Amino acid sequence: MKSLESKGIVIKPRYSFKRKEIQPGVFQTVDVDFPHTTESYKLYSQRVIASDIKECVCRAPDTPYDESAYSNIPMTPYELPDGQTIEIGSDRFKIPDILFNPPLAQTIPGMDNFAEISPSVRGLPQMVIESINRCDVDIRKELFGSILLAGGTASMQQLKERLEKDLLEESPQAARVKVLASGNATERRF
C-alpha cells in the first residue's frame, strides 16, 4: 500500500462509495458517508484491495530483483473497485522480491523506518531452512521434500518456482527439495 500511496493513488474502501450507471456502460462513482466507521476498518478494507492487487498483478521474479533489468517492463492495468484504473510497472516484481530479499523494502517510499529492523529479518528461503534445521536430523530429508506453500501470498505467480529454486541453491547437497502448492488459487489461500 505504501508503494501506491507514494504515487498518489488513493484506495477507496468498497463501503465508501457506490457506482451508479448513468448511461449503458458508463458509471459514475458517488461517495457515501459512513461517519461512525473506524479507522481500523477503513485500513482493513484498503488492505483487502491491496491484497487482491498483490495476488492478481504481482509476480515473483525468477532472479533477484535488479532495478535496471526491470526498468523497461510494460505496465499492467488493474481496475480498482471505484472504477479507477491504475498502471503497475516494475513494482509488481520488486514487491514480491522483498520476500526473498527483505532489505529491498527500504527502497520503497514510506518504508524508511524498515531500516531499523531489516538486519534481523530473513528471507523466505532462509526461514524455511532454519525451521527445518530446528527439527530432528532424522526427518529433515522428508521435510525438504514436502514444503507446503499456503496463504494469500501463495497465490502470487511464480512464488512456488522461485522458492524452490532458492531453496535448492541454499539447502544441503543431499536434500531433494520439493515445494508443494495447490494448483487452485482459492485452495492456496487457506
Secondary structure, DSSP 4 states (H G I P E B T S, - for coil): -HHHHHTT-----GGGEEEEEEETTEEEEEE---TT--HHHHHHHHHHHHHHHHHHH-B--SS---TTTTTTPPPEEEE-TTS-EEEE-THHHHHHHTTT-GGGGGGSTT-GGGGGTGGG---HHHHHHHHHHTS-GGGHHHHHT-EEP-SGGGGSBTHHHHHHHHHHHHS-TT----EE--SSHHHHT-
